[in-house]
Amino acid sequence: MTHPMDLIPAPARVEGPYRCGFLLNKRTTLSAAPGTESTARWLRTTLGAAFALPLRDTADENATNSVRLRIDDTLAPEAYRLDVVINDVVEITGGGPAGVFWGAQTLRQLLGPDAFRAAPLKAKPVAGLIAQTIEDAPRFAWRGLLLDVSRHFLPKDDVLRYLDLLAAHKLNVFHFHLTDDQGWRIEIKRHPRLTEAGSWRARSKWGHRASPLWDDTPHGGFYTQDDIREIVAYAAERHITVVPEIDLPGHSQAAIAAYPELGNTDVVDTTALTVWDTWGVNPNVLAPTEAVLRFYEGVFEEVLDLFPSTFVHVGGDECPKDQWKASPAAQARIEELGVGDEDGLQSWFIRHFDRWLTARGRRLIGWDEILEGGLADGAAVSSWRGYGGGIAAAEAGHDVVMCPEQQVYLDHRQAPGEDEPMPIGYVRTLEDVYRFEPVPPGLSPEAAAHILGTQANVWTEVMENRSRVDYQVFPRLAAFAEVAWSALPAPAARDYPAFERRMRTHYRRLDALGVDYRPPAGPHPRQRRPGVLGRPLEGTPPIV
């Protein structure tokens, strides 16, 4: 049994607790009103497994020893009310199906860490709840995590597991970074070489890009279209939207290695390019031709068939202009289009796909570099280079997702010194993340209304497997989830010691889920690899 004050994220309002309550046992039934069926399935799968309970369906709305799921459209869609009443009933009421699901996540936390296990620990497991009422709703509509599977591929089952971890923390957007210089991870049937040639690299840099060390093991993998359909459906059952990212015009060497004609062939022998094996900003970018546009339109046609999300991410970041400056074809294109310079050429790329996506009922979102050269009216911005891009975008009337690298890049080190397995980037402790504020101070109310929400980003250059991803992401994702969900005070006024106390219970939940998090006392001994030069050289920028 968990005290309601141990919940993460912290709820808006708790009334109680009282002495009497509810006992979950083999007689407990489940009553699901229309619109709550997916949450009922989830409860039977999770709590049914953890406590070996059938959670039989009942149509009797007055039954005791019952969990009742209801919708009340007078509540906001993601809001919920959880009532544990004295006559042995738990009622979860949501403003919509998502609200009911978030209430069910709270119920699972209240039942204790054993509710997060895949099988019962005792022969006759039971779980109790004290009578109470919890009312809750999220602060932001966009509460996300980016997972980069291009630098290091994660198998489908690991992706599904991360969707469960997002759901457990009431996060509702999964930003799926599927393409980059180091690998193309999504099957495109009309362009099969994208995965045949673009999904594998011969070796990988080990550690920071300035390190002399290499891992000579070939690395790669991709998701079939059926894998993607499964991932999207699995996420939808958990009220998580999957936002795909197909990077352009930079971060495209894997695509160019597969189809050399996509590159700037008048200045580079693109037939000699392979999938990139190191990190950083790559000079090989897409050529500004109609043929390239048609190629990527074909890619996006298949992407739209797989992903129903309103937003589609096109990257748009870190696009060096050197090849365009040197390319007679690119310079002729600038003159033909009348876009002025290379920044205008990048804007032309982004505007083209903004119009293309808008015509199909979708919305373009890209990293804050898409502001350079002008931005199409309907486009949204992921602000990663600090707050500046997000502020400029919001003040110009564009929607913004705040994800500044200085605060919420979870690949960055968690402690000072060299004790971290790969101590790259800025030091961002658990407390630093807890004190992150997504809405920049000084924004007008009109501009602040354009902050859709926030997401944490997980770039996997130095995360070669699931265990390493876990170590970097947790426990900081728990702090981030509270920032994204809860109506917290200003950063300086946040009660971090109280959050740490609640984390003592939450670590037990993470243990039950098998999360290989960074222990509060310091780095996990299994995460060290002697002799690795993961530390940035003096003056070297962090990997982003």
N, C-alpha and C positions, 0 to 999 in steps of 0.2 A: 504494500500500500504506500502511495506517495502523497506527501502533503501538497496541496495546490500551489503553495509558494515555491515548490521545486520545479515548476513547469518552465520549459524553454521552447519557444519564446514566451516571455511573460505575458499573461493575459491582461485584458483591459480592466476587468472587474471580477472579484471573487466575493461571494457572500457565503458565510459559514467559515469553517466546517462545523458540523454538528456531530453528536455522538453516533446516532443511528445511521444506517445507510443501506448498502447493497452488497450482496454476496454473489459473485459470478461462480456458477457451478454447473453440473450436468443438467440441471433442470431449467437453466436460463434459456429463454427463447428470444427471438429476434423478430421485430415487427418493422417492416420497411414500407413506407408510404411511396406512392408513385414519384419517380425522380430520384429515389435514394438507393436504387437497386445495386449500383456499382459499389457504393460504400458498404452495403450489406455483404456483397461478395468479398470485399476486402477484409471486413471484420471476421468472416468465417475462415478466411485463409490465414490470417495472422493470429488472432486470439484463439481460433479453433485449434491451430497447431500448437501454440505456446502452452495452452492449458488442456489440450486433448478434449475439447468440448464440441458437441454437435451444433450448438446454437441454432436449434430448429426454428423454422419459420412459424409464426402464429398470426392469424387474422384477428385475434381477440385484442381489441384496443384497450381493454381494461385488465388484461392479464398482469399479474404481479411477477416478480423475478424475471423481468423482461427489459431488453434494450429496445427502445422505440426511436425510429428515425423519421423525422418529419421535415416538411418545408413550409416556411412562412414568408411569403414574398413581401411582407412589410419590413423585413430585415434586408440589409445590403447583401448582394449575391454571395460574398465570401464570409459574411458574418455568421456567427453561430451562438446558440445558448445551450449549455449543457446543464441539465438538472438531475441531480441524484436526490430522489425524494425518499421520505421516510418509509413509505409503503413498498420499498424494495423494487423501485423502477428507476431506470436511467433513461432520460429522454434527451435526444440531441435534435435540436431544431436549427435548421440553416436557412438563410435567405435564398439559397439555391443549392443545387447538388454539391458545388464546391464547398460551401459553408458547412454542409452536413459532414463532408469528408474531413475538413479541418477539425471539426468537433470530435470526430472519431479518433483523430490523431491525439487529441488531448485526453480522451478516454484511455487510450493505450498507455500514455505516460502515467496517468493516475493509478493504473493497475500495477505499476511497479516495473523494475527492470526485467523481471522474468517474462513480462508480456512481449519482450522483443526477441525472445528465443524461438528457435524453429521446432522445438519439442519440449515437453514438460520435464522439469527436474525432479518432480516427486510423483509417487504412484497415484496419489489422489490430490491433484492440484486444485486449489481454489484461490480466488483473489477477492479482496474486499474493497469497498469504497465508502468513505464517510459522506454523509448527506451534505450537499453544497450546491450552489449555483454559480456557474462561470459564464460571463458574457464577454465576447471577444470579437474583434474584427481587425483586418490588416491595415497598416498605415499606407502601404504602397500597393498598387496593382501589379507592378513588375518586380518580382522578387526572384532573382535568377542566379544561376551558376553557369559559367562557360567552362566547357571541358574540351581541351585541345587533344584530339586523337590523331593529328597529322604528324606531330613531332615524334610521339610514341603512341602506337596503336594499342587500343584496349579492346579485347574481344567483346562480343555482343553481351554476354552474360555479365561482364563487369559494368557495362553501360546500364543494363537493367538494374543492377544493384545500386548504382548511383542514383537512379530515379527513385528508388525506395528511400535512399538517404535524404534526398531532397524533400520528398513527401513527409518524412519524419520530422523535418524542420520547417514545414509549412512554406517551402519555396515552390514557386509555380511556373518558372521558366527555365528550360534547359537549352542553353545556347550551344549548339553542336558545331564545333569548328572542324569541318570535314576536309578542307583542302588547304595546302600550303606548299612551300618549296620542297619540304621533306616527305611529302606523301599525299596522294589522292585516295580518299577513303570511301567513296560512294560509287556504286556501279551505275554507269550511264550506258544504256544498251546501244545507242547509236554511235557512241565513241568508245569502243571496248578497250582500246589501248590505254585509256586513262587509268584503268586498274591493272591491265595486263603488264604495262611497263611503268606506270606512274605510282603504283602502290608499294613498291619495294625499293630500298636503297642498299647499296653494297656494305656500308659501314655507317657508324654514327660517332660524332664527337662525344667524348666523355667529359662531362663537367661544363664549365664556362667555355665560351667560344675561343678564349685566349689560352685555354689549356692545351698542352702538347699531346694529351692522351686520346686514344681512339678505342672504340669497341668494334672489332672487325667482324662481328656477327651480322649477317644480313638482317635487316629489320623491315617489317611491313605487314600488310593485311588490308582488307577492305570489307565493307558491309554490302551484301547483296541487297537488291531492292526489296526482297521479302524480309530480310533482316531489318531494314529501315521501317517497313510497314509494322513489323512486330514492335519495334522500339516506340514508334509513334502511338500505337494502340495501347501499349503498356503504360506510357506516360499519360494518355488521355484518361485511362481508368483511375489515375491518381491526380487528375485535374492539373496536370503539368502540360504546358505548351512547349513543343520542341521547335526552336527557331534554327533553321539550317544556315550555315555560312559557307558560301562559295566565293573564295577570295579573287578579286580582280581590281585593277590591272597588275598590281604587284603581287608578291608572294605566290608566284605562278610557275616556278621552274619545274615542278613535277608534271604539270600539264604540258609545258613546252618540251620536256624530255620525251613525253609520249607522242606529241604532235608538233614537230619542230617548226612547222609553218605558222604556228601561233606566235612565234617570237619575231624579233627584229632582225630578219635574216640578211639585211643589207649591211649590218655592222657586226654581227656575231654569227659564227658557225653553229647554229642551233642544233645541227645533227650530232654534234659532239657532246651536247649537254646530257647529264644523267640526273636522276633524282638527287637533290642536294643532300650532302651528308654532314653539314655543320649548321651552326645557328647564326642568327643575326639578320641584317637587311641585305637582301639579294639584289644584284643589279639587273638580273634578267627579268624583264617585264613584257607584258603582252604588246603586240604591235597594234597600232590604232587603225585597223583596216575593217572594211565591211565584212570580210570573211571571218574575222575573229568575232565580230558581233553576232553573226549568224551561228557560229559554233557555240557560243555561250548561250544564245537564245535556245538552242537545242538542249543544252545542259539544263537550263532553268525550266524548260517545258517538262522534263522528267522529274525535276526537283519539286515542282508545284503539284504534280500528280501524287507525290509521296508525302508531302508535308502540307497539312491544311492550315498552318499558322498564317495569321494576317501579315506578320512581318517576315521578310526574307533578308538576311544579312549578306552584303556584297563585299565586306572588308573595306577596301579603299585606302588602307593605311600603308605607310612605309613604301611608297612607290618612287624609287629613285628615277630622276628624269635624264640621266646621262645618256642612255641609249637613244632616247628620243631626240636629244640635242644633237647627237652625232649622226642620226639617220636621215638621209635625204628624203626618204619616203615619209617619215614622220613630220619633217619640216614642211613638206609639200601638203601634207594633210592639215597642218595647222593653218596654212595659208588658205587652203580650199574651204575649210570650215569657218574661217574668220574668228578663231577663238583666241588669238593673240600670242599665246605662249604655251609652254608645256603644262603649266598649272591648268590652263584653259582646256588642254587636251584631256587631262584627267577628269576635269569637270564634265567634259563631253561624254566620256565613258559612263560616268555615274548618272548623268541626266538621261542618257539613252535607256539605261536599265530601270531608272525610276519611272519613265513613261511606259516602258514595256510592262513592268509589274503592275502599275496603276491600271493599265488597260485590262488587266486580268483580275482586278479586285484585290490586289495585294499592296503592301507598303514596303518600300525600301528602307533599310536601316544600315548604317555604316559607321566605321570609326571616325573620330572627329576630323581627320584629314579631308574628309569629303566636303568640308566647309571651304577648302581652298578652291578658288576659281568660281565660287558661287554654288548654291545648293538649290535643288528643285524644291518647290513649295511643300510637297507632301512627305519629303524624306525626314527620317528621324536619325538621331546621332547617339552613338555610344561614346561617351566622353572618357577617354583613357589617359590622355596626357595631362592629368590634373583636372582642375575644375574649369579652366579657361574656355575650352571648346564647348562644354555644356552650358556655361553662362552665355556665351555668344549665341549659341543655337537657340536657347530658351528665349533670350531677349528678342531674337528675330522671329519668334513664333513657331519654332520647330520643337517637336517632342524629343525628350532626352532620357537616356538611361545612364545614370552615373556609375562609373566603374574606374575611378582614377587609380593608376598604378601605385601611387604613393600610399594608398590606403588599403586596397582590396585585391592586389595581385598576390594570390596565395602561394605562388612559386617562390616568392621572396622569403628570405630567412626569418626565422621566428625568434631569434635571440642574437645579441652581439657576439663578437669573437668568432672563433673557428670551430665551435663545437657542433654546429649544424652539419648534416651530411653533405650538403652542397650549399655553402653559405653565400648565395648570390643575392644581389639586389638590395633594396632597402630593408632595414630591420623593422618588422611589423609584428609586435607581440599580440597575444590574445587581448590584452587591454587596449592596445592601439586600435584594433579592429572594433572593439566594443565602443570606442569613443568616436568612430567614424560617423560623420553627418552627411547624408546624401544631398540635402538641399543647401546650396551655398548661401552664406549670409548675404544680405543686401539685395537679393532678388525681389523685384516687385511681385505682388500677389499674382498678377497676370502671367509673369514669366515663370514663377514657381509652379503654377498649375501645369506647365509643360514638362515638369519632372515626372516621368511615368513611374520611376522607381530606380532600383539599383541592382547591380549584380556583382558577384565576386568572380574573378577570372583565374583559371588554372591552366597555365601554359606548361607543357610537359617536356621541355628540353632536358631537364635534369630529373625526370620522373620516368624511369624505364619500366615500371610495372605497377600493379595495383597497390602494393604495399607502400611504395614511395608516394603515390598519389594520396593515399589515406594520410600518411604522415604529414604532408604539406597542408592538406585541406583541413584536417581536424587537429585540435578542437576549434580552430578559428572560425569554421563555418557556423558553429553554434552561436558564436557572438554576432557574426554577420546576420544570421537569420533573425535574431532578436532586433537588430537595428532595422532590418527591412520590414518586420511585422509589427513590432510594438510601438506604441506612442511614447517614446522615451523623452526625457528632458534634454536640455542642451548638453553637449558632450561633457563639459566640465562638471556638470551636476549629476551625471549618471553614477549610480551606486555600484561600482565595479566589485567591491568586496562582497556585496550580496549576490551578484552574478556568480562570482567564484564559488560561493557556498552552494548555490543551485547546481553548479557544474559538478560538484561531488556526486550528486545523484545521477547527473547526465553521463558522466564517465562510465557508470555501471550500465547504462543503456547502450552506450557505444561498445562496451565490452561484450554485451549480449549479442550485438549485431556483428561482431567480429571486425570492428574497425581498428586498424593499426595506427592509432592516433599518436601524436607526440605527447609523451607523459608530461604532466605539469612540472615535475621536478627537473626535466631536462631531456636531452635526446635519447632515444631508444638505442641500446647498444647494438641491436641488429641492423640499425640503419647506417652504421659507419662502414666505410670501405677504406682501409689504410692506403695511403699513398696517392689518393685521388686529389688532383689540384682543382677542386671545385671553387676555391675562393677567387673572386675577381682580382686581376692585377691592379696595381695602384692606378687610379684615375680611369679605370675601365667602366663604361656604363653598364648597368644591369641588363641581363637578357630580358627582352620583352618581345 
